[in-house]
């Protein structure tokens, strides 16, 4: 996957290195070229000077063939503007934005832009949201056999019911996060664009479940 990141602060640099370690290509944008030093000498991705809502800058970063975009600069407005430009003008739906003002977060999520906050938590949450595979557990049972994970999904899952998702995965979907609020779904709840999906799954089936969700839903 190719991921474009706006903002090379602590979160952006941590996210970029984590993505690269997982074998993904990364382009990171920042107005301050000195910030790229945070990436370290081993970083192999591309660095682009500029703002993440400038079309030419985004194109230079490879947004036209990007699989995901993360806006994690220090400015709430810049992050949301960039995320909207990427979604609406370049058709990249796998976007996330870092928001400092929690009062604004719900408003932005109603625009279909998932938001995250705080440095360490943000890097981990953005990583989970961008990648269909490599989910981090939210909870593990004491025996270590079962975990609750937030998993990424292929855009084609949007519009499917939770019942259909559970039947395909053969594991329960205990809740969704929609517009920043938790939702306990029923079988008929429709999975919407921007929803965060949580599944309860045995450890030995996690790879299978992630692979299913990362691909187009099978035809029944």
MOZIUR-V352184 format. One record per pair of residues at least 12 apart in sequence whose ideal C-beta (glycine too) atoms are under 6 Angstrom apart, sorted by the first residue. I is the first residue (numbers start at 1). J is the second residue. Records with the same first field share a line. If there is no record, write none. Layout:
I=J ; J
This chain:
1=24 ; 67
2=25 ; 62 ; 66 ; 67
3=19 ; 24 ; 26 ; 68 ; 130
4=27 ; 61 ; 63 ; 66 ; 69
5=28 ; 70
6=29 ; 52 ; 71 ; 73 ; 82
7=72 ; 73
8=28 ; 30 ; 35 ; 36 ; 38
10=119
11=72 ; 119 ; 122 ; 123
12=72
13=38 ; 39
14=123
15=123 ; 126
16=28
18=127
20=45
26=45
27=45 ; 46 ; 61 ; 62
28=47
29=48 ; 50 ; 52 ; 57 ; 61
31=51
33=49
48=60 ; 61
52=71 ; 82
53=81 ; 82 ; 85
63=90
66=92
68=94 ; 130
69=86 ; 92 ; 95
70=96 ; 126
71=83 ; 97
72=98
76=99 ; 100 ; 101
79=97 ; 98
80=97 ; 108
83=95 ; 97 ; 113
93=155
96=114 ; 126 ; 129
97=113 ; 115
98=116 ; 122
99=115 ; 117
105=180
106=179 ; 180
109=179 ; 180
110=179
112=193 ; 194
114=129 ; 194
124=136
128=150
131=152
132=152 ; 214
133=210 ; 214
135=149 ; 151
137=149
145=203
146=202
148=200
150=196 ; 198
151=197 ; 199 ; 213
153=197 ; 213
154=214 ; 215 ; 216
156=216 ; 217
157=191 ; 217
158=193
160=191
161=188 ; 190
162=185 ; 189
163=187
169=209
171=199 ; 201
172=200
173=199
174=200
175=198
176=195
177=196
178=195
